């Protein structure tokens, strides 16, 4: 899995802030839910994280074409909402 240090640091900061906002009684449960939600990939898998708001959605010729192009370059393309 190749990801930029900035993306990893950002995700780590978000998870830490989510855990800090919860009372201690639910922190362990929240940590388990977040840990279980992290996708697992095989070593050497090339993953592209593509964040977009899709506002307005462009469909064919826009976002869908970009994802199709990225799919040819990477083993997996993860599309994440960005607000």
N, CA, C and O of each residue as an XYZ file, in Angstrom:
332
protein
N       0.850     -1.175      0.000
C       0.000      0.000      0.000
C       0.889      1.229      0.000
O       1.679      1.439      0.920
N       0.754      2.027     -1.026
C       1.520      3.257     -1.094
C       0.566      4.421     -0.887
O      -0.376      4.608     -1.657
N       0.808      5.189      0.139
C       0.002      6.378      0.406
C       0.944      7.471      0.864
O       1.972      7.206      1.488
N       0.586      8.683      0.553
C       1.463      9.778      0.955
C       1.416      9.942      2.467
O       0.391      9.660      3.086
N       2.504     10.391      3.064
C       2.519     10.620      4.513
C       1.449     11.616      4.941
O       0.923     11.514      6.049
N       1.120     12.576      4.083
C       0.084     13.561      4.411
C      -1.276     12.895      4.574
O      -2.003     13.195      5.520
N      -1.626     11.989      3.655
C      -2.916     11.294      3.738
C      -2.966     10.440      4.998
O      -3.959     10.460      5.726
N      -1.900      9.694      5.255
C      -1.885      8.842      6.447
C      -1.970      9.667      7.725
O      -2.685      9.295      8.656
N      -1.245     10.788      7.779
C      -1.286     11.641      8.965
C      -2.674     12.242      9.141
O      -3.156     12.360     10.267
N      -3.323     12.622      8.042
C      -4.668     13.187      8.120
C      -5.671     12.165      8.629
O      -6.490     12.467      9.497
N      -5.603     10.947      8.082
C      -6.515      9.895      8.543
C      -6.282      9.578     10.012
O      -7.233      9.387     10.771
N      -5.013      9.522     10.413
C      -4.681      9.242     11.807
C      -5.237     10.337     12.722
O      -5.776     10.035     13.786
N      -5.111     11.601     12.318
C      -5.618     12.716     13.125
C      -7.133     12.670     13.245
O      -7.680     12.953     14.311
N      -7.813     12.318     12.168
C      -9.283     12.219     12.204
C      -9.709     11.117     13.162
O     -10.609     11.317     13.977
N      -9.074      9.966     13.071
C      -9.429      8.845     13.955
C      -9.168      9.213     15.412
O      -9.994      8.935     16.281
N      -8.022      9.839     15.682
C      -7.718     10.249     17.066
C      -8.750     11.235     17.591
O      -9.171     11.128     18.742
N      -9.165     12.194     16.769
C     -10.148     13.172     17.232
C     -11.505     12.517     17.472
O     -12.211     12.887     18.410
N     -11.876     11.551     16.636
C     -13.141     10.842     16.846
C     -13.118     10.069     18.155
O     -14.108     10.047     18.887
N     -11.998      9.442     18.447
C     -11.901      8.668     19.679
C     -11.892      9.574     20.903
O     -12.426      9.195     21.945
N     -11.305     10.747     20.804
C     -11.253     11.662     21.943
C     -12.618     12.245     22.272
O     -12.883     12.572     23.428
N     -13.484     12.381     21.282
C     -14.797     12.978     21.504
C     -15.762     12.029     22.210
O     -16.771     12.476     22.756
N     -15.479     10.758     22.208
C     -16.392      9.779     22.797
C     -16.043      9.552     24.268
O     -14.873      9.608     24.647
N     -17.048      9.300     25.087
C     -16.777      8.949     26.482
C     -15.950      7.659     26.553
O     -16.007      6.827     25.648
N     -15.188      7.505     27.630
C     -14.305      6.353     27.774
C     -15.057      5.033     27.655
O     -14.507      4.066     27.128
N     -16.305      4.966     28.131
C     -17.053      3.708     28.106
C     -17.287      3.210     26.678
O     -17.399      2.003     26.460
N     -17.361      4.115     25.709
C     -17.596      3.690     24.331
C     -16.341      3.791     23.467
O     -16.377      3.458     22.283
N     -15.243      4.243     24.047
C     -14.030      4.431     23.263
C     -13.501      3.107     22.713
O     -13.105      3.039     21.549
N     -13.489      2.065     23.524
C     -12.978      0.769     23.063
C     -13.841      0.233     21.920
O     -13.318     -0.307     20.946
N     -15.157      0.383     22.040
C     -16.054     -0.082     20.971
C     -15.828      0.719     19.695
O     -15.791      0.152     18.604
N     -15.676      2.040     19.827
C     -15.440      2.883     18.660
C     -14.116      2.533     18.000
O     -14.015      2.511     16.774
N     -13.101      2.260     18.813
C     -11.792      1.908     18.267
C     -11.879      0.598     17.493
O     -11.283      0.469     16.424
N     -12.622     -0.381     18.027
C     -12.782     -1.654     17.332
C     -13.528     -1.459     16.022
O     -13.148     -2.039     15.005
N     -14.604     -0.638     16.030
C     -15.365     -0.396     14.810
C     -14.486      0.269     13.756
O     -14.544     -0.100     12.583
N     -13.681      1.235     14.154
C     -12.800      1.908     13.201
C     -11.725      0.972     12.675
O     -11.394      1.005     11.489
N     -11.178      0.136     13.554
C     -10.145     -0.813     13.135
C     -10.713     -1.827     12.158
O     -10.065     -2.170     11.170
N     -11.931     -2.314     12.429
C     -12.560     -3.286     11.539
C     -12.928     -2.666     10.196
O     -13.045     -3.381      9.200
N     -13.113     -1.341     10.151
C     -13.523     -0.665      8.928
C     -12.347     -0.378      7.997
O     -12.561     -0.035      6.834
N     -11.121     -0.509      8.476
C      -9.957     -0.231      7.639
C      -9.791     -1.376      6.646
O      -9.652     -2.532      7.047
N      -9.807     -1.061      5.357
C      -9.660     -2.122      4.357
C      -8.288     -2.778      4.437
O      -7.293     -2.121      4.743
N      -8.241     -4.049      4.166
C      -6.992     -4.805      4.150
C      -6.649     -5.109      2.697
O      -7.511     -5.518      1.919
N      -5.403     -4.910      2.344
C      -4.953     -5.234      0.996
C      -3.694     -6.086      1.091
O      -2.960     -6.031      2.078
N      -3.463     -6.860      0.063
C      -2.264     -7.697      0.012
C      -1.038     -6.825     -0.210
O      -1.129     -5.786     -0.865
N       0.107     -7.233      0.325
C       1.329     -6.482      0.065
C       1.587     -6.385     -1.442
O       1.417     -7.356     -2.179
N       1.996     -5.210     -1.873
C       2.272     -4.985     -3.289
C       1.080     -4.500     -4.090
O       1.222     -4.153     -5.262
N      -0.107     -4.469     -3.468
C      -1.294     -3.978     -4.157
C      -1.192     -2.463     -4.315
O      -0.929     -1.746     -3.350
N      -1.399     -1.992     -5.520
C      -1.351     -0.555     -5.781
C      -2.756      0.017     -5.626
O      -3.675     -0.362     -6.353
N      -2.914      0.932     -4.671
C      -4.219      1.510     -4.363
C      -4.183      3.003     -4.651
O      -3.245      3.700     -4.264
N      -5.210      3.483     -5.332
C      -5.366      4.916     -5.579
C      -6.553      5.399     -4.753
O      -7.652      4.859     -4.871
N      -6.337      6.409     -3.922
C      -7.418      7.011     -3.146
C      -7.846      8.272     -3.887
O      -7.086      9.236     -3.976
N      -9.068      8.261     -4.418
C      -9.581      9.358     -5.240
C     -10.727     10.022     -4.478
O     -11.814      9.458     -4.353
N     -10.471     11.210     -3.981
C     -11.499     11.946     -3.253
C     -12.190     12.943     -4.156
O     -11.538     13.670     -4.905
N     -13.510     12.977     -4.087
C     -14.254     13.933     -4.903
C     -15.593     14.255     -4.260
O     -16.151     13.455     -3.509
N     -16.086     15.422     -4.566
C     -17.406     15.809     -4.076
C     -18.483     15.416     -5.070
O     -19.644     15.252     -4.695
N     -18.107     15.261     -6.344
C     -19.041     14.900     -7.418
C     -20.225     15.854     -7.445
O     -21.369     15.446     -7.648
N     -19.936     17.102     -7.243
C     -20.984     18.113     -7.236
C     -20.614     19.189     -8.253
O     -19.762     20.027     -7.957
N     -21.203     19.197     -9.405
C     -22.260     18.294     -9.884
C     -21.665     16.986    -10.402
O     -20.527     16.956    -10.870
N     -22.441     15.907    -10.315
C     -21.953     14.644    -10.865
C     -21.844     14.760    -12.388
O     -22.757     15.266    -13.041
N     -20.746     14.298    -12.941
C     -20.539     14.462    -14.376
C     -20.708     13.173    -15.158
O     -20.869     13.208    -16.378
N     -20.674     12.044    -14.482
C     -20.902     10.770    -15.161
C     -19.874     10.486    -16.232
O     -18.687     10.754    -16.046
N     -20.325      9.942    -17.361
C     -19.432      9.572    -18.457
C     -18.773     10.830    -19.024
O     -19.441     11.827    -19.297
N     -17.473     10.765    -19.192
C     -16.741     11.924    -19.693
C     -16.191     12.795    -18.578
O     -15.448     13.740    -18.844
N     -16.540     12.496    -17.344
C     -16.052     13.265    -16.202
C     -15.476     12.336    -15.161
O     -14.453     11.688    -15.386
N     -16.143     12.272    -14.008
C     -15.650     11.454    -12.896
C     -15.527      9.976    -13.270
O     -14.541      9.327    -12.922
N     -16.510      9.453    -13.967
C     -16.482      8.028    -14.333
C     -15.299      7.722    -15.242
O     -14.685      6.661    -15.128
N     -14.979      8.642    -16.139
C     -13.846      8.440    -17.038
C     -12.532      8.496    -16.268
O     -11.610      7.733    -16.555
N     -12.444      9.398    -15.293
C     -11.240      9.493    -14.471
C     -11.034      8.200    -13.692
O      -9.921      7.677    -13.639
N     -12.095      7.686    -13.092
C     -11.995      6.431    -12.336
C     -11.610      5.281    -13.267
O     -10.797      4.436    -12.892
N     -12.175      5.236    -14.465
C     -11.829      4.182    -15.419
C     -10.349      4.266    -15.797
O      -9.677      3.240    -15.910
N      -9.846      5.472    -15.990
C      -8.429      5.651    -16.316
C      -7.545      5.222    -15.139
O      -6.542      4.534    -15.330
N      -7.918      5.630    -13.929
C      -7.146      5.243    -12.742
C      -7.164      3.732    -12.550
O      -6.179      3.151    -12.094
N      -8.273      3.097    -12.894
C      -8.407      1.644    -12.740
C      -7.388      0.911    -13.604
O      -6.914     -0.163    -13.234
N      -7.047      1.498    -14.771
C      -6.038      0.880    -15.635
C      -4.637      1.051    -15.063
O      -3.740      0.275    -15.390
N      -4.435      2.064    -14.208
C      -3.117      2.353    -13.663
C      -2.858      1.674    -12.319
O      -1.708      1.406    -11.969
N      -3.937      1.392    -11.560
C      -3.811      0.850    -10.206
C      -4.584     -0.454    -10.087
O      -5.452     -0.755    -10.906
N      -4.255     -1.225     -9.051
C      -4.974     -2.479     -8.791
C      -6.356     -2.198     -8.214
O      -7.323     -2.889     -8.535
N      -6.443     -1.183     -7.364
C      -7.720     -0.794     -6.743
C      -7.843      0.722     -6.751
O      -6.854      1.440     -6.603
N      -9.075      1.201     -6.926
C      -9.354      2.634     -6.838
C     -10.426      2.794     -5.770
O     -11.525      2.252     -5.888
N     -10.090      3.548     -4.720
C     -11.036      3.820     -3.639
C     -11.567      5.226     -3.832
O     -10.803      6.190     -3.782
N     -12.866      5.354     -4.052
C     -13.501      6.663     -4.239
C     -14.078      7.085     -2.888
O     -14.947      6.417     -2.329
N     -13.569      8.219     -2.374
C     -13.991      8.707     -1.067
C     -14.709     10.038     -1.209
O     -14.290     10.881     -2.003
N     -15.778     10.244     -0.457
C     -16.456     11.542     -0.505
C     -15.624     12.625      0.151
O     -15.002     12.408      1.191
N     -15.623     13.785     -0.466
C     -14.912     14.947      0.059
C     -15.927     16.079      0.143
O     -16.562     16.424     -0.854
N     -16.080     16.652      1.320
C     -17.069     17.726      1.487
C     -16.408     18.991      1.888
O     -17.080     20.005      2.075
